[in-house]
Structure formats: C-alpha cells, structure tokens
Amino acid sequence: MSERRSAKRWKLLLLIPILNTDSKEILGYIADINENGILLLSENHIELGKTFYFSISTEDLKEAFLVKELTQESIQFEAQSRWVDMDENQAFHRTGFILTNISPEAHNAINHLVRHIAES
C-alpha cells in the first residue's frame, strides 16, 4: 500500500500523549501532525488497518504549545492505522494514522494546532 500524504506533517517539540478512549489508557505519543493524520510513537505494536477512538487532552496541548484558545476539555476523533515501522533506535513503534471520523469542532482544533506549530 503506497499511499502518500498530501499535507505537510509538522514535528512536535514535545510528545503529546494520546488516549485510547475505548480502554482509557495512553496508547502512545503524537510525534507529528497535520490536518489529515498523525504519527504516533508507542512502546507496543499497533495493529495495521485498525480503527481507534482517540482523545487528546487540551490541557496537555496548552502546556506544550501555550495554545489558550482551545475551549473544549479534549479533542476526540477516530483514526485508522495505515502503516507501522520501528524508529531509528528500535525503541518505539511508529504508526501513521489517517483521521477517518472527526467532528467539525475537533477538526478546527487540530487545524488550529497545525497552524500554531507551522508559525512557531
């Protein structure tokens, strides 16, 4: 499967934890993001092609990016794992996700983050 993303991914200076809303556990940490997807670093292998329901705490985002304009408690969305490999040091699994179901409010919040990161 050789899909290419059309939007530039923005690397984060701080890793942001992402919660699997089904299990209520941290699945991994967002390493980069764009308006269509995320790169997740995790200690455990993530099944390819699986759909996950994620939540990102806006408090974590505010601390990392000083983004004060976000008013909701969390950003929730659905994403599907598209590819998996290991990082350079073989310490973390890297998984690329595409956003598959996201509310307009959550999409606006992610777009706001992407713009903020791009301007930094």
C-alpha positions, 0 to 999 in steps of 0.5 A, a space after each residue: 500500500 503506497 499511499 502518500 500524504 498530501 499535507 505537510 506533517 509538522 514535528 512536535 517539540 514535545 510528545 503529546 500523549 494520546 488516549 485510547 478512549 475505548 480502554 482509557 489508557 495512553 496508547 502512545 505519543 503524537 510525534 507529528 501532525 497535520 490536518 489529515 493524520 498523525 504519527 504516533 510513537 508507542 512502546 507496543 505494536 499497533 495493529 495495521 488497518 485498525 480503527 481507534 477512538 482517540 482523545 487528546 487532552 487540551 490541557 496537555 496541548 496548552 502546556 506544550 504549545 501555550 495554545 489558550 484558545 482551545 475551549 473544549 476539555 479534549 479533542 476526540 476523533 477516530 483514526 485508522 492505522 495505515 502503516 507501522 515501522 520501528 524508529 531509528 533506535 528500535 525503541 518505539 513503534 511508529 504508526 501513521 494514522 489517517 483521521 477517518 471520523 472527526 467532528 467539525 469542532 475537533 477538526 478546527 482544533 487540530 487545524 488550529 494546532 497545525 497552524 500554531 506549530 507551522 508559525 512557531 
